């Protein structure tokens, strides 16, 4: 069964808050993810903050969601979320809480966190919003543990993100949880988001950390490392994938990524080992072979070295 991503389009919605996360899901579907995008609203139609009219929206009550699906609330003008008109949408708030009780994930983009706060979904939980609005969110909703200077939060199936573009970071994080690091990297590449950030903007996947460049030949070689790690990787083969001589390839690789080819392969191998070690059903010898190593002894050396 496909995982549904339901985007609730509210009056005065910011278009990029919808378009950024939705495009990441579209690219995932193009890469074969069993995802489905659905739209709804609390009204039959809306005018976005920029004045674009969107009509013939399904009502949220018509949507059937299952455990593990996602509801996204894109940001709107904050004054709308604080208006008496929105505060009276108690049936909508009850519906959001009902879906959450059924293990549906609930996500907000930018000021969408004010909608989740009005529904009481953020009480006692960490949350964030646009940096210009964090103080206001904390003041109006004192039960919310508002976090500043953070791109997104995740706690017990509730996700919130900061300003606008960070909605893409949050969506890539969700895609990575569902489909793995390499799949999320491919989506990020299609979006030309090479310097991908996580919630704390600290540790990043090695797959993404050294891809903050636009050299197509080096990208092809990096793809080959990831896709063929279990095989013997020769610099000559990687140079062929990049359509370069070995000498030129090693020089360009370090120039574009900041590290040598050997260092990159080692880092990818360590990350893959760490991922596989979390699976109790895979033996150490199997892990070694999946990472292009011949023995558990080699595996232990790499683990100890890292």
Phi, psi and omega per residue, in radians:
X1 nan 2.309 -3.113
X2 -1.159 2.526 3.026
X3 -1.403 2.172 3.141
X4 -1.502 2.432 2.980
X5 -2.065 1.805 -3.080
X6 -1.679 2.108 3.097
X7 -1.787 2.019 3.139
X8 -1.589 1.966 -3.041
X9 -1.679 1.929 -3.060
X10 -1.820 2.775 3.141
X11 -0.938 2.528 3.106
X12 1.085 0.536 3.139
X13 -1.156 2.503 3.021
X14 -1.442 2.171 -3.014
X15 -1.075 -0.713 -3.092
X16 -1.176 -0.512 3.085
X17 -1.091 -0.506 3.055
X18 -1.493 -0.876 -2.962
X19 -1.163 -0.686 -3.093
X20 -1.097 -1.041 3.113
X21 -1.053 -0.695 -3.109
X22 -1.112 -0.690 3.136
X23 -1.132 -0.617 3.080
X24 -1.095 -0.657 3.092
X25 -1.218 -0.710 3.106
X26 -1.023 -0.803 3.128
X27 -1.096 -0.646 3.106
X28 -1.090 -0.734 3.111
X29 -1.100 -0.716 3.111
X30 -1.081 -0.519 3.105
X31 -1.515 0.079 3.032
X32 1.825 0.053 3.124
X33 -1.179 2.438 3.134
X34 -1.475 1.186 3.139
X35 -1.976 2.731 3.070
X36 -2.395 2.335 3.117
X37 -1.773 2.298 3.128
X38 -2.301 2.550 3.111
X39 -2.118 2.594 3.057
X40 -2.745 3.111 3.090
X41 -2.713 3.112 3.026
X42 -1.673 -0.184 3.056
X43 -2.160 2.903 3.132
X44 -1.177 -0.486 3.128
X45 -2.722 2.883 3.140
X46 -2.448 2.814 2.867
X47 -1.870 2.220 3.120
X48 -1.281 3.000 -3.122
X49 -1.055 -0.560 -3.140
X50 -1.462 -0.077 3.090
X51 1.762 -0.013 3.118
X52 -1.264 2.296 3.131
X53 -1.585 2.246 3.058
X54 -2.088 2.109 -3.037
X55 -2.060 3.030 3.081
X56 0.968 0.970 3.059
X57 -1.602 2.452 2.999
X58 -1.164 2.584 3.041
X59 -1.370 2.493 -3.089
X60 -0.981 -0.496 -3.115
X61 -1.162 -0.357 -3.098
X62 -1.429 -0.209 -3.011
X63 -1.547 2.277 3.069
X64 -1.820 2.124 -3.125
X65 -2.033 2.715 -3.134
X66 -2.116 2.861 3.073
X67 -0.919 2.310 3.127
X68 1.640 -0.188 3.062
X69 -1.270 3.027 -3.088
X70 -2.264 2.362 2.968
X71 -1.876 2.224 3.080
X72 -1.947 2.284 3.029
X73 -1.941 1.693 3.073
X74 -1.119 2.716 -3.132
X75 -1.215 2.632 3.010
X76 -2.263 3.117 3.046
X77 -1.030 2.251 -3.038
X78 -1.015 -0.622 -3.137
X79 -1.048 -0.511 3.075
X80 -1.191 -0.804 -3.134
X81 -1.092 -0.463 -3.115
X82 -1.664 -0.006 -3.091
X83 -1.310 2.701 3.077
X84 -1.057 -0.591 -3.139
X85 -1.039 -0.797 -3.129
X86 -1.264 -0.653 -3.126
X87 -1.081 -0.390 -3.131
X88 -1.475 -0.047 -3.133
X89 -1.397 0.930 -3.048
X90 -1.124 -0.572 3.104
X91 -1.115 -0.666 3.097
X92 -1.141 -0.751 3.112
X93 -1.093 -0.724 3.112
X94 -1.098 -0.695 3.129
X95 -1.116 -0.758 3.099
X96 -1.034 -0.791 3.138
X97 -1.140 -0.643 3.109
X98 -1.119 -0.778 3.136
X99 -1.094 -0.724 3.135
X100 -1.121 -0.668 3.112
X101 -1.142 -0.383 3.117
X102 -1.626 0.279 3.068
X103 1.252 0.473 2.963
X104 -1.510 2.311 3.117
X105 -1.304 2.500 -3.129
X106 -2.166 2.237 -3.032
X107 -2.240 2.508 3.033
X108 -2.150 2.552 3.056
X109 -1.963 2.224 3.075
X110 0.947 -2.139 -3.074
X111 -1.245 -0.084 3.060
X112 -1.005 -0.338 3.101
X113 -1.095 -0.476 3.096
X114 -1.149 -0.580 3.090
X115 -1.177 -0.742 3.124
X116 -1.161 -0.633 3.120
X117 -1.161 -0.713 3.102
X118 -1.070 -0.583 3.139
X119 -1.381 -0.125 -3.129
X120 1.429 0.101 -3.077
X121 -1.273 -0.342 -3.089
X122 -1.704 -0.005 -3.131
X123 -1.038 2.176 3.122
X124 1.347 0.093 -3.110
X125 -2.031 2.724 3.028
X126 -1.300 2.497 3.133
X127 -2.728 2.822 3.069
X128 -2.483 3.030 3.098
X129 -2.795 -2.986 3.114
X130 -0.974 2.463 -3.030
X131 -1.030 -0.445 3.123
X132 -1.311 -0.214 -3.012
X133 -2.064 0.005 -3.081
X134 -1.119 -0.730 -3.137
X135 -1.115 -0.696 3.135
X136 -1.158 -0.709 3.106
X137 -1.075 -0.759 -3.136
X138 -1.155 -0.662 -3.114
X139 -1.230 -0.747 -3.068
X140 -1.365 -0.487 -3.081
X141 -2.257 1.344 -3.027
X142 -1.123 -0.289 3.112
X143 -1.392 -0.175 3.134
X144 -1.518 2.336 3.092
X145 -1.526 1.459 -3.026
X146 -1.280 2.277 3.102
X147 -1.906 2.341 3.085
X148 -1.803 2.854 3.062
X149 0.944 0.769 3.105
X150 -2.480 2.553 -3.047
X151 -1.403 -0.712 3.086
X152 -2.776 2.830 3.107
X153 -2.183 2.718 3.077
X154 -2.498 2.150 3.125
X155 -2.707 2.017 3.040
X156 0.936 0.791 3.078
X157 1.408 0.132 3.053
X158 -1.964 2.205 -3.136
X159 -2.112 2.359 3.025
X160 -2.312 2.597 3.141
X161 -2.279 2.808 -3.115
X162 -1.398 -2.603 -3.022
X163 -1.141 2.265 2.897
X164 0.591 -1.471 -3.028
X165 -1.092 -0.424 3.124
X166 -1.167 -0.254 3.024
X167 -1.081 -0.540 3.064
X168 -1.198 -0.757 3.095
X169 -1.016 -0.783 3.130
X170 -1.087 -0.781 -3.106
X171 -1.148 -0.679 3.071
X172 -1.115 -0.638 3.077
X173 -1.076 -0.763 3.127
X174 -1.148 -0.734 3.115
X175 -1.077 -0.694 3.121
X176 -1.113 -0.700 3.106
X177 -1.102 -0.648 -3.065
X178 -1.460 -0.629 -2.958
X179 -2.165 -0.081 3.097
X180 1.733 2.867 -3.035
X181 -1.132 -0.756 -3.067
X182 -1.180 -0.679 3.113
X183 -1.093 -0.782 3.129
X184 -1.098 -0.646 3.089
X185 -1.060 -0.765 -3.121
X186 -1.075 -0.698 3.099
X187 -1.134 -0.785 3.121
X188 -1.039 -0.681 3.132
X189 -1.103 -0.737 3.112
X190 -1.096 -0.577 3.128
X191 -1.470 -0.033 -3.054
X192 0.987 0.764 3.072
X193 -1.968 1.417 -3.052
X194 -1.447 -0.674 -3.120
X195 -1.569 1.176 -3.042
X196 -1.254 2.502 -3.069
X197 -1.987 2.592 3.015
X198 -1.760 -3.078 -3.040
X199 -0.998 -0.756 -3.126
X200 -1.563 -0.053 -3.071
X201 0.888 0.821 3.139
X202 -2.126 -1.815 -3.116
X203 -1.160 2.444 3.120
X204 -2.251 2.754 3.048
X205 -1.084 2.427 3.088
X206 -1.040 -0.545 3.118
X207 -1.011 -0.499 -3.081
X208 -1.850 -0.498 -3.017
X209 -1.074 -0.583 -3.082
X210 -1.878 0.458 -3.141
X211 -2.041 0.338 -3.130
X212 -1.458 0.981 3.101
X213 -2.611 2.980 -3.049
X214 -2.080 0.332 -3.093
X215 -1.435 1.943 -3.031
X216 -1.112 -0.699 -3.130
X217 -1.097 -0.726 3.113
X218 -1.203 -0.638 3.053
X219 -1.030 -0.742 -3.141
X220 -1.093 -0.725 3.117
X221 -1.142 -0.717 3.108
X222 -1.113 -0.673 3.072
X223 -1.075 -0.706 -3.124
X224 -1.120 -0.687 3.105
X225 -1.041 -0.827 -3.093
X226 -1.179 -0.700 -3.055
X227 -1.412 -0.348 -3.058
X228 -2.177 0.495 -3.085
X229 -1.084 -0.515 -3.119
X230 -1.330 -0.163 3.127
X231 -1.806 2.949 3.073
X232 -1.222 2.131 -3.106
X233 -1.785 1.960 3.103
X234 -1.801 2.503 3.131
X235 -1.023 -0.607 3.139
X236 -1.063 -0.707 3.124
X237 -1.160 -0.713 3.123
X238 -1.161 -0.669 3.095
X239 -1.117 -0.690 3.082
X240 -1.083 -0.726 3.120
X241 -1.083 -0.590 3.127
X242 -1.503 -0.076 -3.132
X243 1.067 0.833 -3.139
X244 -2.408 2.886 2.946
X245 -1.275 2.775 -3.140
X246 -1.030 -0.761 -3.087
X247 -1.115 -0.817 -3.131
X248 -1.164 -0.658 -3.122
X249 -1.094 -0.841 -3.115
X250 -1.102 -0.620 3.129
X251 -1.214 -0.834 -3.108
X252 -1.177 -0.652 -3.128
X253 -1.025 -0.836 -3.123
X254 -1.182 -0.632 3.134
X255 -1.093 -0.733 -3.065
X256 -1.411 -0.607 -3.034
X257 -1.786 -0.421 -3.114
X258 1.588 -0.060 3.108
X259 -2.376 2.892 3.131
X260 -1.363 2.885 3.093
X261 -1.033 -0.783 -3.133
X262 -1.073 -0.726 3.117
X263 -1.111 -0.690 -3.130
X264 -1.122 -0.803 3.127
X265 -1.053 -0.739 3.127
X266 -1.087 -0.746 -3.134
X267 -1.134 -0.732 3.098
X268 -1.103 -0.720 -3.131
X269 -1.108 -0.769 3.135
X270 -1.092 -0.761 3.137
X271 -1.118 -0.721 3.124
X272 -1.116 -0.725 3.104
X273 -1.047 -0.813 -3.137
X274 -1.065 -0.630 3.102
X275 -1.197 -0.799 -3.085
X276 -1.219 -0.527 -3.127
X277 -1.124 -0.325 3.129
X278 -1.331 -0.227 -3.116
X279 -1.661 1.920 -3.083
X280 -1.238 -0.185 -3.093
X281 -1.579 -0.005 -3.138
X282 -1.939 2.234 3.138
X283 -1.315 2.870 3.140
X284 -1.150 -0.587 3.099
X285 -1.160 -0.716 3.092
X286 -1.102 -0.704 3.103
X287 -1.074 -0.781 3.138
X288 -0.995 -0.823 -3.094
X289 -1.196 -0.622 3.109
X290 -1.176 -0.334 -3.119
X291 -1.848 0.227 3.070
X292 1.385 0.379 3.116
X293 -1.866 2.743 -3.049
X294 -1.689 -0.294 -3.040
X295 -2.673 2.868 3.047
X296 -1.152 -0.507 3.141
X297 -1.095 -0.765 3.081
X298 -1.089 -0.680 3.125
X299 -1.066 -0.809 -3.137
X300 -1.073 -0.701 3.124
X301 -1.039 -0.787 -3.110
X302 -1.164 -0.721 3.118
X303 -1.086 -0.771 3.141
X304 -1.177 -0.622 -3.099
X305 -1.236 -0.648 -3.077
X306 -1.376 nan nan
